[in-house]
Amino acid sequence: MHEALKMSPAQRGQRAVEKKAALLGFLCSGEQWTTLPVVAELLKCSERNALRLLQKLVAEKLLKVDDSIMKFTRQKLYGVSDHGIAVVGFEVNMKAFGIGRTNPSYVAHHIESQLIRIRAEQAGWTAWVPGKALMVSNAQRLKKLPDSLATRPDGRRAAIEIDRYVKSTKRLTDIVGAHLSQIVDKHYDVVYYFTPYAEAQTRAFSKIDFVVVGNQKIKLNDSHRSRFKVFDLANWKGEM
């Protein structure tokens, strides 16, 4: 028997409240907008049930829906409204979702970052700060903003990077140097790279011999390289 059929009306009502709070909290943490499949993954429910919740929150003016972007992405975007931010009451300096203001080329990256976050938090990761929140506040004055920051189950702070394509050696060298500088400054401990091309990304890292940390040129050693971890974007399950 389906789990929902085993619940009493009171239990179903409580579950609906929890799903609503989880989704609004997720968006108001800095994610701002998402898609139907991501919501189903977040709430561990069917897309049919996720759509029902999304439609309810849109009707309550807590969310806004942008279907104009479907000609580029084939997916509607659901984002938190000013009313939704006010109701949740998070102390996050984040703008409400604006219909028609999302760059279609950024949608896939944003969704992939959210799916990595969901898997990470299900595996015990905490204190996730999405890229949108980092861009708005940047309280740590980071020169190289990662796509997200998060804390692993062992307490170590990690910078998260979603790379859909492998960058040039020159560009990657600059990025590695910037990350190592921020590790030295104790902003975080490790950097996680998620990509569909994990083997190619690993080879690209291996080609880097020297980077600039601060104003000093240094040769990369095994200790430096151990700070960078590469995982397959589709298959990562939260491992450290």
PyRosetta script that sets phi, psi and omega in degrees:
from pyrosetta import init, pose_from_sequence

init()
pose = pose_from_sequence("MHEALKMSPAQRGQRAVEKKAALLGFLCSGEQWTTLPVVAELLKCSERNALRLLQKLVAEKLLKVDDSIMKFTRQKLYGVSDHGIAVVGFEVNMKAFGIGRTNPSYVAHHIESQLIRIRAEQAGWTAWVPGKALMVSNAQRLKKLPDSLATRPDGRRAAIEIDRYVKSTKRLTDIVGAHLSQIVDKHYDVVYYFTPYAEAQTRAFSKIDFVVVGNQKIKLNDSHRSRFKVFDLANWKGEM")
pose.set_psi(1, 139.4)
pose.set_omega(1, 179.1)
pose.set_phi(2, -60.2)
pose.set_psi(2, 141.2)
pose.set_omega(2, -176.0)
pose.set_phi(3, -56.3)
pose.set_psi(3, -40.0)
pose.set_omega(3, -177.4)
pose.set_phi(4, -62.9)
pose.set_psi(4, -32.4)
pose.set_omega(4, -179.7)
pose.set_phi(5, -71.2)
pose.set_psi(5, -21.0)
pose.set_omega(5, 179.0)
pose.set_phi(6, -82.4)
pose.set_psi(6, -13.5)
pose.set_omega(6, -176.8)
pose.set_phi(7, -82.1)
pose.set_psi(7, 147.9)
pose.set_omega(7, 172.7)
pose.set_phi(8, -77.0)
pose.set_psi(8, 164.1)
pose.set_omega(8, 176.5)
pose.set_phi(9, -55.1)
pose.set_psi(9, -38.5)
pose.set_omega(9, 179.4)
pose.set_phi(10, -65.5)
pose.set_psi(10, -40.1)
pose.set_omega(10, 179.6)
pose.set_phi(11, -67.6)
pose.set_psi(11, -39.5)
pose.set_omega(11, 178.0)
pose.set_phi(12, -65.2)
pose.set_psi(12, -39.3)
pose.set_omega(12, 177.7)
pose.set_phi(13, -63.4)
pose.set_psi(13, -41.9)
pose.set_omega(13, 178.7)
pose.set_phi(14, -65.6)
pose.set_psi(14, -39.9)
pose.set_omega(14, 179.3)
pose.set_phi(15, -63.8)
pose.set_psi(15, -39.2)
pose.set_omega(15, 178.8)
pose.set_phi(16, -64.3)
pose.set_psi(16, -39.7)
pose.set_omega(16, 177.8)
pose.set_phi(17, -63.7)
pose.set_psi(17, -42.2)
pose.set_omega(17, -179.3)
pose.set_phi(18, -65.2)
pose.set_psi(18, -41.7)
pose.set_omega(18, 178.6)
pose.set_phi(19, -64.0)
pose.set_psi(19, -42.6)
pose.set_omega(19, 178.9)
pose.set_phi(20, -60.9)
pose.set_psi(20, -46.4)
pose.set_omega(20, -179.4)
pose.set_phi(21, -64.5)
pose.set_psi(21, -40.5)
pose.set_omega(21, -179.1)
pose.set_phi(22, -63.9)
pose.set_psi(22, -43.5)
pose.set_omega(22, -178.5)
pose.set_phi(23, -68.8)
pose.set_psi(23, -46.3)
pose.set_omega(23, 179.9)
pose.set_phi(24, -65.1)
pose.set_psi(24, -38.9)
pose.set_omega(24, 177.8)
pose.set_phi(25, -63.5)
pose.set_psi(25, -41.3)
pose.set_omega(25, 178.2)
pose.set_phi(26, -59.9)
pose.set_psi(26, -48.5)
pose.set_omega(26, -177.8)
pose.set_phi(27, -68.7)
pose.set_psi(27, -39.2)
pose.set_omega(27, -177.1)
pose.set_phi(28, -78.2)
pose.set_psi(28, -8.5)
pose.set_omega(28, 177.0)
pose.set_phi(29, -75.4)
pose.set_psi(29, -5.4)
pose.set_omega(29, -178.1)
pose.set_phi(30, 127.4)
pose.set_psi(30, -7.2)
pose.set_omega(30, 180.0)
pose.set_phi(31, -72.2)
pose.set_psi(31, -36.1)
pose.set_omega(31, 175.5)
pose.set_phi(32, 71.7)
pose.set_psi(32, -53.0)
pose.set_omega(32, -178.3)
pose.set_phi(33, -143.6)
pose.set_psi(33, 161.3)
pose.set_omega(33, 179.9)
pose.set_phi(34, -156.6)
pose.set_psi(34, -168.9)
pose.set_omega(34, -178.4)
pose.set_phi(35, -128.0)
pose.set_psi(35, 166.8)
pose.set_omega(35, -179.0)
pose.set_phi(36, -57.0)
pose.set_psi(36, -49.5)
pose.set_omega(36, -179.7)
pose.set_phi(37, -60.4)
pose.set_psi(37, -35.5)
pose.set_omega(37, 178.8)
pose.set_phi(38, -67.2)
pose.set_psi(38, -40.6)
pose.set_omega(38, 178.4)
pose.set_phi(39, -61.6)
pose.set_psi(39, -42.7)
pose.set_omega(39, 178.0)
pose.set_phi(40, -61.1)
pose.set_psi(40, -39.9)
pose.set_omega(40, 178.1)
pose.set_phi(41, -67.2)
pose.set_psi(41, -43.5)
pose.set_omega(41, -179.4)
pose.set_phi(42, -60.8)
pose.set_psi(42, -44.9)
pose.set_omega(42, -173.7)
pose.set_phi(43, -93.2)
pose.set_psi(43, -2.4)
pose.set_omega(43, -179.6)
pose.set_phi(44, 55.3)
pose.set_psi(44, 50.6)
pose.set_omega(44, 179.6)
pose.set_phi(45, -137.4)
pose.set_psi(45, 174.4)
pose.set_omega(45, 178.4)
pose.set_phi(46, -71.9)
pose.set_psi(46, 158.1)
pose.set_omega(46, 176.5)
pose.set_phi(47, -64.0)
pose.set_psi(47, -30.5)
pose.set_omega(47, 177.7)
pose.set_phi(48, -62.1)
pose.set_psi(48, -47.4)
pose.set_omega(48, 179.2)
pose.set_phi(49, -68.9)
pose.set_psi(49, -36.4)
pose.set_omega(49, 178.1)
pose.set_phi(50, -64.0)
pose.set_psi(50, -41.2)
pose.set_omega(50, 179.5)
pose.set_phi(51, -64.2)
pose.set_psi(51, -38.9)
pose.set_omega(51, 178.4)
pose.set_phi(52, -60.7)
pose.set_psi(52, -42.1)
pose.set_omega(52, 178.8)
pose.set_phi(53, -66.9)
pose.set_psi(53, -44.3)
pose.set_omega(53, 179.7)
pose.set_phi(54, -59.4)
pose.set_psi(54, -44.5)
pose.set_omega(54, 179.8)
pose.set_phi(55, -63.4)
pose.set_psi(55, -36.7)
pose.set_omega(55, 178.4)
pose.set_phi(56, -66.1)
pose.set_psi(56, -43.2)
pose.set_omega(56, -178.7)
pose.set_phi(57, -70.8)
pose.set_psi(57, -31.6)
pose.set_omega(57, 173.6)
pose.set_phi(58, -66.1)
pose.set_psi(58, -42.6)
pose.set_omega(58, 178.9)
pose.set_phi(59, -63.1)
pose.set_psi(59, -31.7)
pose.set_omega(59, 178.7)
pose.set_phi(60, -84.5)
pose.set_psi(60, 3.8)
pose.set_omega(60, 179.0)
pose.set_phi(61, 66.3)
pose.set_psi(61, 18.1)
pose.set_omega(61, 176.2)
pose.set_phi(62, -83.9)
pose.set_psi(62, -27.4)
pose.set_omega(62, 177.4)
pose.set_phi(63, -126.1)
pose.set_psi(63, 159.2)
pose.set_omega(63, 170.5)
pose.set_phi(64, -121.1)
pose.set_psi(64, 150.8)
pose.set_omega(64, -179.5)
pose.set_phi(65, -120.0)
pose.set_psi(65, 134.9)
pose.set_omega(65, 178.1)
pose.set_phi(66, -114.8)
pose.set_psi(66, 107.4)
pose.set_omega(66, 177.5)
pose.set_phi(67, -102.8)
pose.set_psi(67, -2.1)
pose.set_omega(67, 179.2)
pose.set_phi(68, -68.5)
pose.set_psi(68, -23.5)
pose.set_omega(68, -177.4)
pose.set_phi(69, -80.7)
pose.set_psi(69, -6.7)
pose.set_omega(69, -176.1)
pose.set_phi(70, -61.9)
pose.set_psi(70, -26.2)
pose.set_omega(70, 179.2)
pose.set_phi(71, -67.3)
pose.set_psi(71, -17.8)
pose.set_omega(71, 177.0)
pose.set_phi(72, -102.8)
pose.set_psi(72, -37.9)
pose.set_omega(72, -169.9)
pose.set_phi(73, -112.5)
pose.set_psi(73, -15.7)
pose.set_omega(73, -175.9)
pose.set_phi(74, 64.5)
pose.set_psi(74, 13.6)
pose.set_omega(74, 178.3)
pose.set_phi(75, -135.2)
pose.set_psi(75, 142.4)
pose.set_omega(75, 171.8)
pose.set_phi(76, -77.4)
pose.set_psi(76, 150.3)
pose.set_omega(76, 175.4)
pose.set_phi(77, -108.3)
pose.set_psi(77, 135.3)
pose.set_omega(77, 178.1)
pose.set_phi(78, -116.5)
pose.set_psi(78, 119.8)
pose.set_omega(78, -177.1)
pose.set_phi(79, -128.1)
pose.set_psi(79, 157.2)
pose.set_omega(79, -176.1)
pose.set_phi(80, -76.3)
pose.set_psi(80, 141.1)
pose.set_omega(80, -179.9)
pose.set_phi(81, -91.7)
pose.set_psi(81, 171.7)
pose.set_omega(81, 173.5)
pose.set_phi(82, -59.0)
pose.set_psi(82, -39.4)
pose.set_omega(82, 178.1)
pose.set_phi(83, -63.5)
pose.set_psi(83, -42.0)
pose.set_omega(83, 179.4)
pose.set_phi(84, -63.0)
pose.set_psi(84, -42.4)
pose.set_omega(84, 178.0)
pose.set_phi(85, -62.6)
pose.set_psi(85, -41.6)
pose.set_omega(85, -180.0)
pose.set_phi(86, -65.2)
pose.set_psi(86, -39.2)
pose.set_omega(86, -178.5)
pose.set_phi(87, -68.0)
pose.set_psi(87, -41.6)
pose.set_omega(87, -179.7)
pose.set_phi(88, -68.6)
pose.set_psi(88, -42.3)
pose.set_omega(88, 174.0)
pose.set_phi(89, 78.6)
pose.set_psi(89, 19.5)
pose.set_omega(89, 177.2)
pose.set_phi(90, -68.0)
pose.set_psi(90, 146.3)
pose.set_omega(90, 175.4)
pose.set_phi(91, -86.0)
pose.set_psi(91, 63.9)
pose.set_omega(91, 178.9)
pose.set_phi(92, -121.9)
pose.set_psi(92, 124.9)
pose.set_omega(92, -179.9)
pose.set_phi(93, -81.6)
pose.set_psi(93, 79.4)
pose.set_omega(93, -174.8)
pose.set_phi(94, -129.8)
pose.set_psi(94, 138.2)
pose.set_omega(94, 177.4)
pose.set_phi(95, -77.8)
pose.set_psi(95, 153.5)
pose.set_omega(95, 174.7)
pose.set_phi(96, -69.0)
pose.set_psi(96, 159.9)
pose.set_omega(96, 178.0)
pose.set_phi(97, -64.6)
pose.set_psi(97, 134.1)
pose.set_omega(97, 178.3)
pose.set_phi(98, -109.9)
pose.set_psi(98, 120.2)
pose.set_omega(98, 179.7)
pose.set_phi(99, -64.6)
pose.set_psi(99, 132.6)
pose.set_omega(99, 178.6)
pose.set_phi(100, 79.8)
pose.set_psi(100, 7.8)
pose.set_omega(100, -175.8)
pose.set_phi(101, -111.3)
pose.set_psi(101, 6.1)
pose.set_omega(101, -179.3)
pose.set_phi(102, -94.3)
pose.set_psi(102, 129.2)
pose.set_omega(102, 177.0)
pose.set_phi(103, -70.1)
pose.set_psi(103, 117.9)
pose.set_omega(103, -177.8)
pose.set_phi(104, -56.8)
pose.set_psi(104, -30.9)
pose.set_omega(104, -178.1)
pose.set_phi(105, -70.1)
pose.set_psi(105, -14.2)
pose.set_omega(105, -178.7)
pose.set_phi(106, -94.9)
pose.set_psi(106, -11.9)
pose.set_omega(106, -172.6)
pose.set_phi(107, -60.5)
pose.set_psi(107, -49.1)
pose.set_omega(107, -176.9)
pose.set_phi(108, -60.8)
pose.set_psi(108, -42.6)
pose.set_omega(108, 179.7)
pose.set_phi(109, -62.2)
pose.set_psi(109, -43.7)
pose.set_omega(109, -179.3)
pose.set_phi(110, -63.0)
pose.set_psi(110, -43.7)
pose.set_omega(110, -180.0)
pose.set_phi(111, -64.9)
pose.set_psi(111, -43.5)
pose.set_omega(111, 179.4)
pose.set_phi(112, -62.2)
pose.set_psi(112, -40.2)
pose.set_omega(112, 177.5)
pose.set_phi(113, -62.6)
pose.set_psi(113, -40.0)
pose.set_omega(113, 179.2)
pose.set_phi(114, -67.3)
pose.set_psi(114, -39.8)
pose.set_omega(114, 178.9)
pose.set_phi(115, -65.7)
pose.set_psi(115, -38.6)
pose.set_omega(115, 175.0)
pose.set_phi(116, -63.0)
pose.set_psi(116, -42.3)
pose.set_omega(116, 178.6)
pose.set_phi(117, -59.6)
pose.set_psi(117, -45.8)
pose.set_omega(117, -177.9)
pose.set_phi(118, -61.5)
pose.set_psi(118, -44.6)
pose.set_omega(118, 178.5)
pose.set_phi(119, -63.9)
pose.set_psi(119, -40.9)
pose.set_omega(119, -179.8)
pose.set_phi(120, -63.0)
pose.set_psi(120, -47.2)
pose.set_omega(120, -177.8)
pose.set_phi(121, -67.7)
pose.set_psi(121, -32.4)
pose.set_omega(121, 175.0)
pose.set_phi(122, -67.0)
pose.set_psi(122, -23.5)
pose.set_omega(122, 179.1)
pose.set_phi(123, -94.5)
pose.set_psi(123, 5.9)
pose.set_omega(123, 174.8)
pose.set_phi(124, 103.4)
pose.set_psi(124, 4.1)
pose.set_omega(124, 175.3)
pose.set_phi(125, -72.0)
pose.set_psi(125, 151.1)
pose.set_omega(125, -175.9)
pose.set_phi(126, -138.6)
pose.set_psi(126, 178.6)
pose.set_omega(126, 173.3)
pose.set_phi(127, 51.0)
pose.set_psi(127, 47.4)
pose.set_omega(127, -178.0)
pose.set_phi(128, -77.7)
pose.set_psi(128, 128.8)
pose.set_omega(128, 176.4)
pose.set_phi(129, -119.2)
pose.set_psi(129, 108.5)
pose.set_omega(129, -178.4)
pose.set_phi(130, -69.1)
pose.set_psi(130, 162.8)
pose.set_omega(130, -178.6)
pose.set_phi(131, -58.0)
pose.set_psi(131, -37.9)
pose.set_omega(131, 180.0)
pose.set_phi(132, -61.5)
pose.set_psi(132, -39.8)
pose.set_omega(132, 178.3)
pose.set_phi(133, -68.7)
pose.set_psi(133, -37.2)
pose.set_omega(133, 178.7)
pose.set_phi(134, -65.1)
pose.set_psi(134, -39.8)
pose.set_omega(134, -179.2)
pose.set_phi(135, -66.1)
pose.set_psi(135, -34.8)
pose.set_omega(135, -177.5)
pose.set_phi(136, -74.5)
pose.set_psi(136, -46.1)
pose.set_omega(136, -173.3)
pose.set_phi(137, -96.8)
pose.set_psi(137, -53.9)
pose.set_omega(137, -175.1)
pose.set_phi(138, 43.2)
pose.set_psi(138, 51.8)
pose.set_omega(138, -177.5)
pose.set_phi(139, -61.2)
pose.set_psi(139, -27.2)
pose.set_omega(139, -178.7)
pose.set_phi(140, -85.5)
pose.set_psi(140, -1.5)
pose.set_omega(140, 179.8)
pose.set_phi(141, 58.0)
pose.set_psi(141, 46.1)
pose.set_omega(141, 179.9)
pose.set_phi(142, -75.4)
pose.set_psi(142, 131.5)
pose.set_omega(142, 176.3)
pose.set_phi(143, -77.6)
pose.set_psi(143, -33.7)
pose.set_omega(143, 176.3)
pose.set_phi(144, -112.1)
pose.set_psi(144, 105.3)
pose.set_omega(144, -179.6)
pose.set_phi(145, -81.3)
pose.set_psi(145, 121.0)
pose.set_omega(145, 173.7)
pose.set_phi(146, -73.4)
pose.set_psi(146, 172.5)
pose.set_omega(146, 177.5)
pose.set_phi(147, -70.4)
pose.set_psi(147, -28.7)
pose.set_omega(147, 176.1)
pose.set_phi(148, -160.3)
pose.set_psi(148, 164.8)
pose.set_omega(148, 169.0)
pose.set_phi(149, -124.5)
pose.set_psi(149, 145.5)
pose.set_omega(149, -179.6)
pose.set_phi(150, -156.3)
pose.set_psi(150, 163.4)
pose.set_omega(150, 178.2)
pose.set_phi(151, -111.3)
pose.set_psi(151, 126.2)
pose.set_omega(151, 179.3)
pose.set_phi(152, -70.6)
pose.set_psi(152, 165.2)
pose.set_omega(152, 177.2)
pose.set_phi(153, -58.5)
pose.set_psi(153, -25.3)
pose.set_omega(153, 179.1)
pose.set_phi(154, -87.0)
pose.set_psi(154, 3.4)
pose.set_omega(154, 176.5)
pose.set_phi(155, 94.0)
pose.set_psi(155, -7.9)
pose.set_omega(155, 179.6)
pose.set_phi(156, -78.0)
pose.set_psi(156, 138.0)
pose.set_omega(156, -179.1)
pose.set_phi(157, -85.9)
pose.set_psi(157, 136.4)
pose.set_omega(157, -176.3)
pose.set_phi(158, -126.5)
pose.set_psi(158, 139.1)
pose.set_omega(158, 168.1)
pose.set_phi(159, -89.5)
pose.set_psi(159, 136.9)
pose.set_omega(159, -177.1)
pose.set_phi(160, -111.6)
pose.set_psi(160, 129.7)
pose.set_omega(160, 176.6)
pose.set_phi(161, -125.7)
pose.set_psi(161, 130.7)
pose.set_omega(161, 174.5)
pose.set_phi(162, -107.5)
pose.set_psi(162, 111.5)
pose.set_omega(162, -179.8)
pose.set_phi(163, -116.7)
pose.set_psi(163, 109.3)
pose.set_omega(163, -179.6)
pose.set_phi(164, -76.8)
pose.set_psi(164, -22.1)
pose.set_omega(164, 179.3)
pose.set_phi(165, -136.7)
pose.set_psi(165, 152.1)
pose.set_omega(165, -180.0)
pose.set_phi(166, -80.1)
pose.set_psi(166, 129.3)
pose.set_omega(166, -178.5)
pose.set_phi(167, -81.2)
pose.set_psi(167, 166.8)
pose.set_omega(167, 177.1)
pose.set_phi(168, -65.0)
pose.set_psi(168, 158.3)
pose.set_omega(168, 179.7)
pose.set_phi(169, -60.4)
pose.set_psi(169, -40.6)
pose.set_omega(169, -179.8)
pose.set_phi(170, -62.2)
pose.set_psi(170, -47.1)
pose.set_omega(170, -179.4)
pose.set_phi(171, -65.2)
pose.set_psi(171, -42.8)
pose.set_omega(171, -179.2)
pose.set_phi(172, -65.6)
pose.set_psi(172, -35.7)
pose.set_omega(172, 177.3)
pose.set_phi(173, -61.0)
pose.set_psi(173, -43.7)
pose.set_omega(173, 178.2)
pose.set_phi(174, -62.8)
pose.set_psi(174, -41.3)
pose.set_omega(174, -178.3)
pose.set_phi(175, -66.9)
pose.set_psi(175, -44.2)
pose.set_omega(175, 179.4)
pose.set_phi(176, -61.4)
pose.set_psi(176, -42.5)
pose.set_omega(176, 177.6)
pose.set_phi(177, -61.5)
pose.set_psi(177, -41.9)
pose.set_omega(177, 179.5)
pose.set_phi(178, -64.8)
pose.set_psi(178, -42.3)
pose.set_omega(178, 178.5)
pose.set_phi(179, -64.5)
pose.set_psi(179, -43.4)
pose.set_omega(179, 179.8)
pose.set_phi(180, -63.0)
pose.set_psi(180, -37.3)
pose.set_omega(180, 176.5)
pose.set_phi(181, -60.8)
pose.set_psi(181, -40.7)
pose.set_omega(181, -178.8)
pose.set_phi(182, -75.8)
pose.set_psi(182, -26.9)
pose.set_omega(182, 172.7)
pose.set_phi(183, -68.9)
pose.set_psi(183, -43.4)
pose.set_omega(183, 177.0)
pose.set_phi(184, -58.4)
pose.set_psi(184, -37.8)
pose.set_omega(184, 179.4)
pose.set_phi(185, -80.8)
pose.set_psi(185, 5.0)
pose.set_omega(185, 174.3)
pose.set_phi(186, 65.4)
pose.set_psi(186, 31.3)
pose.set_omega(186, 174.4)
pose.set_phi(187, -77.3)
pose.set_psi(187, -31.2)
pose.set_omega(187, 174.6)
pose.set_phi(188, -161.7)
pose.set_psi(188, 174.8)
pose.set_omega(188, -172.1)
pose.set_phi(189, -107.7)
pose.set_psi(189, -34.8)
pose.set_omega(189, -175.1)
pose.set_phi(190, -141.4)
pose.set_psi(190, 164.8)
pose.set_omega(190, 177.7)
pose.set_phi(191, -125.8)
pose.set_psi(191, 127.4)
pose.set_omega(191, 179.5)
pose.set_phi(192, -106.7)
pose.set_psi(192, 124.3)
pose.set_omega(192, 176.2)
pose.set_phi(193, -107.0)
pose.set_psi(193, 127.3)
pose.set_omega(193, 176.5)
pose.set_phi(194, -116.1)
pose.set_psi(194, 126.9)
pose.set_omega(194, -173.9)
pose.set_phi(195, -153.5)
pose.set_psi(195, 152.1)
pose.set_omega(195, 172.6)
pose.set_phi(196, -72.7)
pose.set_psi(196, -9.7)
pose.set_omega(196, -175.6)
pose.set_phi(197, -122.2)
pose.set_psi(197, 62.9)
pose.set_omega(197, -173.7)
pose.set_phi(198, -62.1)
pose.set_psi(198, -42.8)
pose.set_omega(198, -179.4)
pose.set_phi(199, -65.0)
pose.set_psi(199, -43.4)
pose.set_omega(199, 179.5)
pose.set_phi(200, -65.5)
pose.set_psi(200, -38.8)
pose.set_omega(200, 178.7)
pose.set_phi(201, -64.8)
pose.set_psi(201, -41.1)
pose.set_omega(201, 178.1)
pose.set_phi(202, -63.3)
pose.set_psi(202, -41.4)
pose.set_omega(202, 177.1)
pose.set_phi(203, -63.7)
pose.set_psi(203, -38.8)
pose.set_omega(203, 179.4)
pose.set_phi(204, -62.3)
pose.set_psi(204, -41.8)
pose.set_omega(204, 176.9)
pose.set_phi(205, -62.4)
pose.set_psi(205, -38.5)
pose.set_omega(205, -176.1)
pose.set_phi(206, -67.1)
pose.set_psi(206, -19.6)
pose.set_omega(206, -179.5)
pose.set_phi(207, -80.7)
pose.set_psi(207, -11.1)
pose.set_omega(207, -178.3)
pose.set_phi(208, -84.9)
pose.set_psi(208, 122.8)
pose.set_omega(208, 179.5)
pose.set_phi(209, -104.3)
pose.set_psi(209, -42.3)
pose.set_omega(209, -176.6)
pose.set_phi(210, -128.5)
pose.set_psi(210, 144.5)
pose.set_omega(210, 174.2)
pose.set_phi(211, -136.8)
pose.set_psi(211, 165.2)
pose.set_omega(211, 175.7)
pose.set_phi(212, -103.1)
pose.set_psi(212, 122.1)
pose.set_omega(212, 177.0)
pose.set_phi(213, -117.4)
pose.set_psi(213, 116.3)
pose.set_omega(213, -170.1)
pose.set_phi(214, 68.8)
pose.set_psi(214, -121.3)
pose.set_omega(214, 175.1)
pose.set_phi(215, -113.5)
pose.set_psi(215, 15.7)
pose.set_omega(215, -174.0)
pose.set_phi(216, -113.7)
pose.set_psi(216, 131.0)
pose.set_omega(216, 175.2)
pose.set_phi(217, -83.0)
pose.set_psi(217, 125.5)
pose.set_omega(217, -178.5)
pose.set_phi(218, -128.0)
pose.set_psi(218, 153.0)
pose.set_omega(218, 175.4)
pose.set_phi(219, -89.5)
pose.set_psi(219, 130.6)
pose.set_omega(219, -179.5)
pose.set_phi(220, -68.8)
pose.set_psi(220, 134.8)
pose.set_omega(220, 174.3)
pose.set_phi(221, -119.3)
pose.set_psi(221, -178.4)
pose.set_omega(221, -177.1)
pose.set_phi(222, -62.1)
pose.set_psi(222, -33.0)
pose.set_omega(222, 178.9)
pose.set_phi(223, -64.4)
pose.set_psi(223, -42.5)
pose.set_omega(223, 177.2)
pose.set_phi(224, -63.7)
pose.set_psi(224, -47.1)
pose.set_omega(224, -175.2)
pose.set_phi(225, -65.4)
pose.set_psi(225, -29.1)
pose.set_omega(225, -179.2)
pose.set_phi(226, -66.8)
pose.set_psi(226, -15.0)
pose.set_omega(226, 179.4)
pose.set_phi(227, -78.6)
pose.set_psi(227, -10.2)
pose.set_omega(227, -177.0)
pose.set_phi(228, -115.1)
pose.set_psi(228, 122.5)
pose.set_omega(228, -176.7)
pose.set_phi(229, -121.1)
pose.set_psi(229, 133.4)
pose.set_omega(229, -177.2)
pose.set_phi(230, -114.8)
pose.set_psi(230, 130.9)
pose.set_omega(230, -179.1)
pose.set_phi(231, -132.8)
pose.set_psi(231, 152.1)
pose.set_omega(231, 175.0)
pose.set_phi(232, -70.3)
pose.set_psi(232, 127.3)
pose.set_omega(232, -174.5)
pose.set_phi(233, -59.6)
pose.set_psi(233, -39.2)
pose.set_omega(233, -174.2)
pose.set_phi(234, -82.1)
pose.set_psi(234, -25.5)
pose.set_omega(234, -168.9)
pose.set_phi(235, -110.5)
pose.set_psi(235, -3.2)
pose.set_omega(235, -178.9)
pose.set_phi(236, -67.2)
pose.set_psi(236, 137.0)
pose.set_omega(236, -176.3)
pose.set_phi(237, -121.2)
pose.set_psi(237, 16.7)
pose.set_omega(237, 176.3)
pose.set_phi(238, 103.8)
pose.set_psi(238, 4.5)
pose.set_omega(238, -178.1)
pose.set_phi(239, -68.0)
pose.set_psi(239, 154.7)
pose.set_omega(239, -179.2)
pose.set_phi(240, -94.1)
pose.dump_pdb("model.pdb")
